[in-house]
């Protein structure tokens, strides 16, 4: 399956490979990483101006994050938007390291990966429904860190909290969201 395949077929293939890899199939995991590497590389190169080596560093950071966070993917949900969110955060992190604030809209990464806007809108709607179940402080922390890409230090200053409190709130909120988001997605 190439990255030029129909987006729904590609997404289904990625989800099958992800399911198999989470079940311990190393060959499926390797195939998935090869396919995702191509998609992530294209996204990084087309949406941000990085030198070739810097772009490859970002691709490697994304792949490492995917590996470390693979258990956060919710079975039955599209893999692409999950990958796009991680890629977007790594691109923003790289731009911040350059010393200037730049935002890369997740829509650009989704577009580069070839996802239909309707799927992204559905995911955004599901995310909003899940976030609504958090208390206001938790929502603020999750939005600031996970969606807007701010550091724990920046959020701590903005919300008059300690960095440790921001991290604890984020961890607890994401744990609560995982269960809530799973329930919201299963309602479809």
Protein Blocks (a to p, Z undefined) as FASTA:
>chain_A
ZZkbcfklmmmmmmmmmmmmmnopaklmmmmmmmmmmmmmmmmmmmpccdfklmmmmmmm
mmmmmmmmmmmpcghiafklmmmmmmmmmmmmmmmmnopacdddfklmmmmnopafklmm
mmmmmmmmmmmmpcfklmmmmmmmmmnopafklmmmmnopafklmmmmmmmmmmmmmmmm
mmmmmmZZ
